[in-house]
Amino acid sequence: MSTRKTNGAVAVSTPKLIAPNIGISDAARRATAKLLNVHLANVFVLYTKTRNYHWNIVGMQFQPLHGFFEEQYDALAEAMDAIAERVRQIGSVAAGTLEEFSKLTTLKEEPGHVPTAHEMVANLLADHEQIIRDLRKDVDATADEYKDTGTSDFLTGLMEQHEKMAWMLRAFLEG
């Protein structure tokens, strides 16, 4: 990969990639990589939000939520790595900059606002549930439309991880 400056901005060219011969068309691999990169951006934003809440939690729920948020952002960090590696496995380039993540994410942030403990949990739950809905749709698209059962299976596993994290957040709110 080469990097060069153009009028003060950095222009990055993509490396010469060898297209995998894995029984998936180039168009399907590109479409799958695109949706995977959206999921990568969403998990990155959710990871950052969860870590932010871990740092800024206060009040009577500090102790249990501080540790709980740490468990969740650790799991999200592993998910990010797995998604990026899946993008590479199908022969594409994983998003990896804040600018790319900002453009790709479908999640919302609230810069400058520190929510209450209850709002933190509710916000994280809402984000996980949005990701689950998006994953459910993309599980079908990757299998049916793009004929990529490997990515469909991968997304199913990712969806199950988010469902477990959402259940734990929901249990906190219900209690």
C-alpha positions in Angstrom: 0.0 0.0 0.0 1.3 3.4 -0.8 0.6 6.7 0.9 1.1 10.1 -0.6 0.2 13.7 0.3 -2.1 15.6 -2.1 -2.7 19.3 -1.4 -2.1 18.8 2.3 -4.5 15.8 2.5 -3.3 12.3 2.8 -4.4 10.1 -0.1 -4.1 6.4 0.5 -4.2 3.9 -2.3 -5.4 0.4 -1.6 -3.0 -2.5 -1.9 -3.1 -4.8 -4.9 -5.2 -7.6 -3.6 -5.4 -11.1 -5.0 -9.1 -11.9 -5.5 -10.0 -15.1 -3.7 -11.3 -18.0 -5.8 -13.8 -19.2 -3.2 -17.0 -19.6 -5.3 -18.4 -16.1 -4.6 -18.6 -13.5 -7.4 -16.5 -10.4 -7.1 -19.7 -8.3 -7.0 -21.0 -10.4 -4.1 -17.7 -10.2 -2.2 -17.7 -6.4 -2.6 -21.3 -6.1 -1.4 -20.6 -8.4 1.5 -17.4 -6.5 2.5 -19.4 -3.2 2.4 -22.0 -4.5 4.8 -19.3 -6.0 7.0 -17.5 -2.7 7.2 -20.8 -1.1 8.3 -21.0 -3.6 11.1 -17.3 -3.0 12.0 -18.0 0.7 12.2 -21.1 0.1 14.4 -19.2 -2.2 16.7 -16.4 0.4 17.0 -18.8 3.1 17.9 -20.6 0.9 20.4 -17.2 -0.2 21.8 -16.3 3.5 22.2 -19.6 4.4 23.8 -19.3 1.5 26.2 -15.8 2.4 27.2 -16.9 6.0 27.6 -19.7 4.9 30.0 -17.2 2.7 31.9 -15.0 5.8 32.5 -17.8 8.1 33.4 -20.3 6.0 35.4 -21.1 7.6 38.8 -23.6 7.0 41.6 -24.9 3.9 43.4 -24.5 1.7 40.4 -20.8 2.6 39.9 -19.3 -0.7 41.1 -21.5 -3.2 39.2 -21.7 -1.2 36.0 -18.0 -0.2 35.9 -17.1 -3.9 35.7 -20.0 -4.9 33.6 -19.2 -2.2 31.0 -15.6 -3.5 30.9 -16.8 -7.0 30.2 -18.9 -5.7 27.4 -16.3 -3.6 25.7 -13.8 -6.4 25.9 -16.3 -8.6 24.0 -16.9 -5.8 21.5 -13.1 -5.5 20.9 -12.9 -9.2 20.0 -16.0 -8.8 17.7 -14.3 -5.9 15.9 -11.2 -8.0 15.3 -13.3 -10.9 14.0 -15.3 -8.6 11.6 -12.2 -7.0 10.2 -10.6 -10.4 9.7 -13.8 -11.6 7.9 -13.5 -8.7 5.6 -9.9 -9.7 4.8 -10.9 -13.4 4.4 -13.3 -12.5 1.5 -10.6 -10.4 -0.2 -11.3 -6.8 0.8 -9.9 -4.1 3.0 -11.3 -3.5 6.4 -12.3 0.0 7.5 -9.9 1.2 10.1 -9.9 5.0 10.6 -12.2 7.2 12.7 -13.2 9.0 9.5 -14.3 5.8 7.9 -16.1 4.6 11.0 -17.9 8.0 11.3 -19.1 7.8 7.7 -20.2 4.1 7.9 -21.8 3.9 11.3 -25.6 3.9 11.6 -25.4 4.5 15.4 -25.8 7.9 17.1 -23.5 9.4 19.6 -24.1 12.3 22.1 -20.9 14.2 22.4 -20.6 16.4 25.5 -23.5 14.5 27.3 -22.9 12.2 30.2 -26.1 10.2 30.8 -27.3 8.8 34.1 -26.5 5.2 34.8 -30.0 4.1 33.7 -29.7 6.1 30.5 -26.3 4.5 29.8 -27.7 1.0 30.0 -30.8 2.0 28.0 -28.6 3.6 25.3 -26.4 0.6 25.0 -29.4 -1.7 24.8 -30.9 0.3 22.0 -27.7 0.2 20.1 -27.3 -3.6 20.5 -30.9 -4.1 19.4 -30.4 -1.9 16.3 -27.3 -4.0 15.5 -29.2 -7.2 16.0 -32.0 -6.0 13.6 -29.3 -5.1 11.0 -27.5 -8.4 11.4 -30.7 -10.4 11.1 -31.4 -8.7 7.7 -27.8 -9.2 6.6 -27.7 -12.9 7.6 -30.4 -13.4 5.0 -28.9 -11.1 2.4 -25.4 -12.8 2.5 -26.9 -16.3 2.3 -29.7 -15.7 -0.3 -28.6 -12.7 -2.4 -24.8 -13.0 -2.2 -24.5 -16.8 -1.9 -22.0 -16.4 0.9 -23.0 -18.9 3.6 -19.7 -18.5 5.4 -20.4 -14.8 6.1 -24.0 -15.5 6.8 -22.9 -18.0 9.5 -20.4 -15.6 10.8 -23.1 -12.9 11.1 -25.4 -15.3 12.9 -22.7 -15.9 15.5 -22.2 -12.2 15.8 -25.9 -11.6 16.2 -26.1 -14.2 19.0 -23.3 -12.4 20.8 -25.2 -9.1 20.6 -28.4 -10.8 21.7 -26.6 -12.1 24.8 -25.2 -8.6 25.6 -28.7 -7.1 25.0 -30.3 -9.6 27.3 -27.9 -8.7 30.1 -28.5 -5.0 29.6 -32.3 -5.7 29.5 -32.0 -7.7 32.8 -30.3 -4.8 34.5 -33.2 -2.4 33.4 -35.8 -4.9 34.4 -34.4 -5.4 38.0 
